[in-house]
Amino acid sequence: MSTFDIILHPTDFSEDSERAFQLACSVVRDQFASLVVVHVVPPETIPDRQSDDVAIDEEHPVVRECYEHFCRMKAQAGEMPISFRIVRGYPVGAILNVAYEENADLIVVASHNQSRFHLQVHGSVAEGLLRQTHCPVLVLRHPTPNPSPPTLPLDVKKS
């Protein structure tokens, strides 16, 4: 079994991401690894006076809100080695850049319950990461309430 030294967790601060954060923390504890949490801010949310996508205004309300979320996450993580990053860009590409820069061994991401139309038009961040990353991706699915058991095709007989 491979070991993971650096776990990357992209978050949008949703409930689904919170569950994936808890899973990432469990993996970090089991593997004695480090956790890097990244939040991607779309370029249009925080316009930049420069062309540099890395520079972010620390005083912007969106950035301050991110830091508040990060403080709560740090408190939940306890003594575990954890770092936080805010990057500007489009989610899949920005997350892949951070994964490469941090030399991530595993990405733990949440899947959101999105409509088929939304997925066809916008795609899925989790799917984009699965297709393009250099490391394994652990995707935590959105829970479905009261899932129905799988049905057998009519021409299949039970044994």
QUIVENQUI-V503781 format. One record per residue. NEAR is the number of other C-alpha atoms within 12 Angstrom. Layout:
# QUIVENQUI-V503781
NEAR
NEAR
This chain:
# QUIVENQUI-V503781
4
9
18
26
24
34
45
47
49
48
40
31
28
19
19
26
31
30
28
36
39
26
27
41
34
21
29
33
24
16
22
20
25
33
42
39
45
42
35
36
36
25
24
14
18
25
20
20
13
12
12
14
24
24
21
29
22
17
12
17
15
26
25
16
19
28
24
16
26
28
18
17
32
23
14
19
27
15
16
24
23
31
26
29
32
37
35
32
29
22
31
33
25
30
43
36
28
36
34
21
17
26
23
32
32
37
47
44
43
36
33
30
21
20
12
12
11
13
17
11
10
17
20
26
33
37
24
24
34
23
17
21
28
21
24
25
33
27
29
26
21
21
15
12
7
6
9
7
6
6
11
9
8
7
7
8
8
8
3
